[in-house]
Amino acid sequence: MSAIKIALVGCGTVCNWHLEELVKLRELFDVKIVCDVDGKKAKEVAQRWGVEHWREDYRTVLRDPDVECLWVLTPPFNHCEISVAALNAGKHVFCEKPLARTSEQCRQILDASRAKRHVFLLGYPMRFSSDAANLRELVQGGAVGRPVVFRDMWSVCKGSDSLAIHDADQGGGVIYEHTHWLDFVAWTFGHPKKIYASTRKLKAGPTTADDTIIAIIDFASGDQAIWSESWAATGFGWEPLCVGRGGIRPTFDVIGKTGVIQFPNSRGERVLSLYNYEAPAQPIKSWHWENDWGTNADAFPNEHRHLYDCIRNGVEPRCQPADGLLAVQLAEAIIESSHNGMPVSLL
């Protein structure tokens, strides 16, 4: 089958991450155009990755009959406008997370995708990470019993690569950028029942979104997830994203009735270990992980190949607008709970 002709809208950091993998998959994808409101940035990205055309207005891209699929890689506040326009123009859509800035915008995308019936894949990489899939399989397979308590904590110094991402109205900050975590726990544990959260802004600077969060989510299954994350790990340097170069190493565990799943192991190695309460205090099984929790190197390539299968082979998208709506509803519930100081019911 022929390569899918695609155009990428938004030429920031994530665009370059995708292009780094797409150039290795030329038999599957033909990148025709990159587009950004900053024409200089679009031109630089096009030259860096050998893309023939660059544009400043995504609407000119939608009028190009050669483009089959539009990739929405802009800040969340305009995901809705661009995604709906692309669907109405008869294009397939790949949209980076989160689906949109508000649940109302998510519903507009959901309605448009149902009406047009083009492929719409939402880019939550943890759905395509073999590391995250391994953890999900262990939990759902009852490796440590059910229900469980899942605890996840990590921090970085998130720099000013895109000020829009740090704006409460445009990007939403850490809560919205990490809705992939919210999507993962809903995908793994089922429908959330209640959420309690506290958020705050710790780091000084010209940003309006909170940068630090603690959230507790109860699920209808009886499972519980505890999420602690911060973009305010000052002292590590002001870099766009300094994971692995000074951030607090991600750590999580899953505590169940019959055992514990832990990452990293007790020696700080990037190893996922399964412990049994009835055995001595040593792992009964371990897996070496390629990278930090949930972001190993195969997520983007797997995601890209899946998109190809969806468009060319009719495979159902693994992550759809309805999933994105739920993740954004959880983000909104986190903000509501933090503002009101009370749990928010989600049933």
C-alpha positions as CSV (number, residue, x, y, z in Angstrom):
1,M,0.0,0.0,0.0
2,S,1.1,3.6,-0.6
3,A,2.4,5.9,2.1
4,I,-0.1,8.2,3.7
5,K,0.4,11.8,2.7
6,I,0.4,13.9,5.9
7,A,0.7,17.5,7.1
8,L,1.9,18.6,10.6
9,V,0.4,21.7,12.1
10,G,2.4,23.2,15.0
11,C,6.2,23.1,14.8
12,G,7.2,23.0,18.5
13,T,9.0,20.3,20.5
14,V,6.5,17.6,20.0
15,C,6.5,18.1,16.2
16,N,10.2,17.5,16.2
17,W,9.8,14.4,18.3
18,H,7.3,13.0,15.9
19,L,9.4,13.9,12.8
20,E,12.4,12.1,14.4
21,E,10.4,8.9,14.1
22,L,8.5,9.6,10.9
23,V,11.7,10.0,8.9
24,K,12.3,6.3,9.8
25,L,8.9,5.3,8.5
26,R,8.9,6.8,5.0
27,E,7.3,3.7,3.6
28,L,4.3,4.4,5.8
29,F,4.1,8.3,5.8
30,D,5.0,10.9,3.3
31,V,5.3,14.3,5.2
32,K,4.2,16.8,2.6
33,I,3.8,20.0,4.7
34,V,4.7,21.5,8.1
35,C,2.7,24.5,9.3
36,D,3.1,27.0,12.0
37,V,1.8,30.5,12.6
38,D,5.4,31.4,13.1
39,G,6.6,31.1,9.5
40,K,10.3,31.2,10.5
41,K,9.8,28.2,12.8
42,A,7.9,26.3,10.1
43,K,10.6,26.9,7.5
44,E,13.4,25.8,10.0
45,V,11.6,22.6,10.8
46,A,11.0,21.9,7.1
47,Q,14.6,22.4,6.3
48,R,15.8,20.3,9.3
49,W,13.7,17.3,8.4
50,G,13.7,17.6,4.6
51,V,10.0,18.5,4.2
52,E,9.4,20.1,0.8
53,H,6.6,22.6,1.8
54,W,5.9,24.8,4.8
55,R,2.9,27.1,5.5
56,E,1.8,29.6,8.1
57,D,-2.0,29.1,7.9
58,Y,-3.5,25.6,8.4
59,R,-6.5,26.5,6.3
60,T,-4.3,26.5,3.2
61,V,-3.2,23.0,4.1
62,L,-6.8,21.8,4.4
63,R,-7.4,23.0,0.8
64,D,-4.6,20.8,-0.5
65,P,-6.2,17.7,-2.0
66,D,-2.9,15.8,-1.7
67,V,-3.0,15.8,2.1
68,E,-4.8,12.8,3.5
69,C,-4.2,13.2,7.2
70,L,-3.7,16.3,9.3
71,W,-1.6,16.1,12.5
72,V,-2.7,18.6,15.2
73,L,0.4,19.4,17.3
74,T,-0.4,22.9,18.5
75,P,-1.2,24.0,22.1
76,P,-4.5,22.6,23.4
77,F,-6.6,25.8,23.1
78,N,-6.9,25.5,19.3
79,H,-7.1,21.7,19.0
80,C,-10.9,22.0,18.6
81,E,-10.9,24.6,15.8
82,I,-8.2,22.8,13.8
83,S,-9.5,19.2,14.3
84,V,-13.1,20.0,13.4
85,A,-12.0,22.0,10.4
86,A,-9.9,19.1,9.2
87,L,-12.7,16.6,9.7
88,N,-15.1,18.8,7.8
89,A,-12.5,19.1,5.0
90,G,-12.5,15.3,4.6
91,K,-9.1,14.7,6.3
92,H,-8.2,12.0,8.7
93,V,-6.8,13.4,12.0
94,F,-4.1,12.6,14.4
95,C,-4.3,14.9,17.5
96,E,-1.8,15.3,20.2
97,K,-3.0,15.1,23.8
98,P,-5.0,16.5,25.4
99,L,-7.9,16.4,23.0
100,A,-8.8,20.0,23.8
101,R,-8.7,22.6,26.5
102,T,-12.3,22.1,27.8
103,S,-14.7,19.3,27.9
104,E,-17.1,21.3,25.7
105,Q,-14.5,21.6,23.0
106,C,-13.9,17.8,23.3
107,R,-17.6,17.2,22.7
108,Q,-17.5,19.3,19.6
109,I,-14.6,17.1,18.3
110,L,-16.4,14.0,19.3
111,D,-19.6,15.1,17.4
112,A,-17.6,16.0,14.3
113,S,-15.7,12.7,14.3
114,R,-19.0,10.7,14.6
115,A,-20.6,12.8,11.8
116,K,-17.7,12.5,9.3
117,R,-16.5,9.0,10.2
118,H,-12.9,9.7,9.2
119,V,-10.1,8.2,11.3
120,F,-9.4,10.2,14.4
121,L,-6.5,9.0,16.6
122,L,-5.7,10.7,19.8
123,G,-2.0,10.7,20.7
124,Y,-1.7,9.3,24.2
125,P,1.6,7.5,23.9
126,M,1.2,5.4,27.1
127,R,-1.4,3.4,25.2
128,F,1.4,2.4,22.8
129,S,4.3,2.1,25.2
130,S,5.3,-1.6,25.8
131,D,6.4,-0.5,29.4
132,A,3.0,0.9,30.2
133,A,1.2,-2.1,28.5
134,N,3.3,-4.5,30.6
135,L,2.2,-2.7,33.8
136,R,-1.5,-2.7,32.7
137,E,-1.3,-6.4,31.8
138,L,0.1,-7.3,35.3
139,V,-2.6,-5.3,37.1
140,Q,-5.5,-6.6,35.0
141,G,-4.2,-10.1,35.1
142,G,-4.4,-10.0,38.9
143,A,-0.6,-10.3,39.5
144,V,-1.0,-8.6,43.0
145,G,-4.7,-9.1,43.5
146,R,-7.5,-6.6,43.2
147,P,-8.4,-3.9,44.2
148,V,-5.0,-2.1,44.2
149,V,-3.6,1.2,45.2
150,F,-1.4,2.7,42.4
151,R,1.0,5.5,43.5
152,D,2.9,7.6,41.0
153,M,5.3,10.5,41.6
154,W,7.7,12.5,39.6
155,S,9.0,16.0,39.1
156,V,10.9,18.0,36.5
157,C,11.8,21.6,35.8
158,K,9.6,22.4,32.9
159,G,11.0,25.4,31.1
160,S,9.7,28.0,28.7
161,D,9.8,26.1,25.5
162,S,6.1,27.1,24.9
163,L,4.7,29.7,27.2
164,A,1.2,28.8,25.9
165,I,1.5,25.4,27.6
166,H,2.0,27.1,30.9
167,D,-1.0,29.4,30.5
168,A,-4.1,28.4,32.4
169,D,-6.4,29.2,29.5
170,Q,-4.3,28.1,26.5
171,G,-2.4,25.1,27.7
172,G,-3.5,24.3,31.2
173,G,-0.1,23.5,32.5
174,V,1.0,20.2,34.1
175,I,-2.6,19.0,34.6
176,Y,-3.5,19.1,30.9
177,E,-0.1,18.2,29.5
178,H,-0.1,15.0,31.6
179,T,-3.7,13.9,30.9
180,H,-1.9,10.9,29.4
181,W,-1.6,9.7,33.0
182,L,-5.3,10.3,33.6
183,D,-6.1,8.4,30.4
184,F,-3.8,5.5,31.4
185,V,-5.4,5.0,34.8
186,A,-8.9,5.1,33.3
187,W,-7.8,2.7,30.6
188,T,-6.3,0.4,33.3
189,F,-8.7,0.6,36.2
190,G,-12.0,1.5,34.6
191,H,-14.4,4.4,35.2
192,P,-13.4,6.9,37.9
193,K,-15.9,7.4,40.7
194,K,-14.5,10.2,42.8
195,I,-11.5,12.5,42.8
196,Y,-9.9,14.7,45.4
197,A,-7.0,17.1,44.5
198,S,-4.8,19.9,45.6
199,T,-2.9,22.0,43.1
200,R,-0.7,25.1,43.4
201,K,1.8,27.3,41.7
202,L,5.2,27.0,43.4
203,K,7.6,28.4,40.8
204,A,7.9,32.1,40.1
205,G,7.6,33.3,36.5
206,P,5.2,34.7,33.9
207,T,2.9,31.7,33.9
208,T,-0.7,31.3,35.2
209,A,-1.3,27.6,35.3
210,D,-0.6,25.6,38.5
211,D,2.7,23.6,38.3
212,T,2.2,21.1,41.2
213,I,-0.5,18.6,41.8
214,I,-1.6,15.9,44.2
215,A,-4.7,13.9,43.2
216,I,-6.4,10.8,44.6
217,I,-8.8,9.0,42.3
218,D,-11.2,6.3,43.5
219,F,-12.6,3.9,40.8
220,A,-15.8,2.0,40.6
221,S,-13.7,-1.1,40.6
222,G,-12.5,-0.4,44.1
223,D,-9.0,0.5,42.9
224,Q,-7.4,3.8,43.9
225,A,-4.7,5.9,42.1
226,I,-2.6,8.6,43.8
227,W,-0.8,11.1,41.5
228,S,1.9,13.5,42.6
229,E,3.6,15.6,40.0
230,S,5.4,18.9,39.7
231,W,6.9,21.1,37.0
232,A,8.5,23.2,39.8
233,A,11.7,21.2,40.5
234,T,13.8,24.3,40.6
235,G,17.5,24.0,41.1
236,F,17.7,21.5,38.2
237,G,18.1,24.2,35.6
238,W,15.7,26.0,33.2
239,E,15.4,23.6,30.3
240,P,12.4,22.8,28.0
241,L,12.2,19.4,29.6
242,C,15.0,18.0,31.7
243,V,13.8,14.5,32.4
244,G,16.8,12.3,32.8
245,R,19.0,15.4,33.1
246,G,18.2,16.6,36.6
247,G,14.5,15.9,37.2
248,I,13.4,13.8,40.2
249,R,13.4,10.3,38.9
250,P,9.9,8.9,38.3
251,T,8.8,6.3,40.9
252,F,5.6,4.3,41.3
253,D,4.3,1.2,42.9
254,V,1.1,-0.9,42.8
255,I,0.1,-2.3,46.1
256,G,-2.3,-5.3,46.2
257,K,-3.5,-8.0,48.5
258,T,-1.0,-10.5,47.3
259,G,2.0,-8.5,46.3
260,V,3.6,-5.3,45.1
261,I,4.8,-4.0,41.7
262,Q,7.6,-1.5,42.0
263,F,9.6,0.9,39.7
264,P,12.4,1.5,40.0
265,N,13.7,-1.3,42.2
266,S,15.2,-0.7,45.6
267,R,18.7,-0.1,44.1
268,G,17.4,2.7,41.9
269,E,17.7,0.7,38.7
270,R,15.1,1.1,35.9
271,V,13.6,-2.3,36.5
272,L,10.0,-3.1,37.1
273,S,9.8,-5.7,39.8
274,L,7.0,-7.9,41.1
275,Y,7.1,-9.0,44.7
276,N,5.0,-11.6,46.4
277,Y,4.0,-11.1,50.1
278,E,4.4,-14.8,50.7
279,A,8.0,-14.9,49.4
280,P,11.2,-13.4,50.8
281,A,11.8,-9.7,50.1
282,Q,13.1,-10.1,46.6
283,P,11.5,-9.8,43.2
284,I,9.9,-12.9,41.8
285,K,10.1,-11.3,38.3
286,S,11.7,-8.2,36.9
287,W,11.7,-6.4,33.6
288,H,14.3,-3.8,32.4
289,W,12.6,-0.7,31.1
290,E,14.0,1.2,28.2
291,N,13.4,4.7,29.5
292,D,11.5,6.6,32.2
293,W,8.1,5.3,33.3
294,G,5.7,5.2,30.4
295,T,7.9,7.0,27.9
296,N,10.1,4.3,26.4
297,A,11.4,4.5,22.9
298,D,8.8,2.4,21.2
299,A,5.7,4.5,22.0
300,F,5.8,6.9,19.1
301,P,6.7,4.3,16.4
302,N,4.0,2.0,17.7
303,E,1.5,4.9,17.7
304,H,2.5,5.8,14.1
305,R,2.2,2.3,12.8
306,H,-1.2,2.0,14.5
307,L,-2.4,5.2,12.7
308,Y,-1.3,3.7,9.4
309,D,-3.3,0.5,10.1
310,C,-6.3,2.6,11.1
311,I,-6.3,4.5,7.8
312,R,-5.1,1.8,5.4
313,N,-6.4,-1.4,7.0
314,G,-9.6,-0.2,8.8
315,V,-8.3,-1.0,12.3
316,E,-10.3,0.7,15.1
317,P,-8.3,3.5,16.7
318,R,-7.0,2.5,20.1
319,C,-7.6,6.0,21.6
320,Q,-10.6,8.0,20.4
321,P,-12.3,11.3,21.1
322,A,-14.5,9.7,23.8
323,D,-11.3,8.7,25.7
324,G,-10.0,12.2,25.4
325,L,-13.2,13.7,26.7
326,L,-13.0,11.6,29.8
327,A,-9.4,12.6,30.5
328,V,-10.2,16.3,30.2
329,Q,-13.2,15.8,32.4
330,L,-10.9,14.4,35.0
331,A,-8.5,17.3,34.6
332,E,-11.5,19.7,35.1
333,A,-12.5,17.7,38.2
334,I,-9.0,18.1,39.6
335,I,-9.2,21.9,39.3
336,E,-12.7,22.0,40.7
337,S,-11.7,19.9,43.7
338,S,-8.6,22.0,44.4
339,H,-10.6,25.2,44.2
340,N,-13.4,24.0,46.4
341,G,-11.4,21.8,48.8
342,M,-13.9,19.0,48.4
343,P,-14.0,15.7,46.5
344,V,-15.8,15.7,43.1
345,S,-18.1,12.8,42.2
346,L,-17.7,11.5,38.6
347,L,-20.5,9.0,38.4
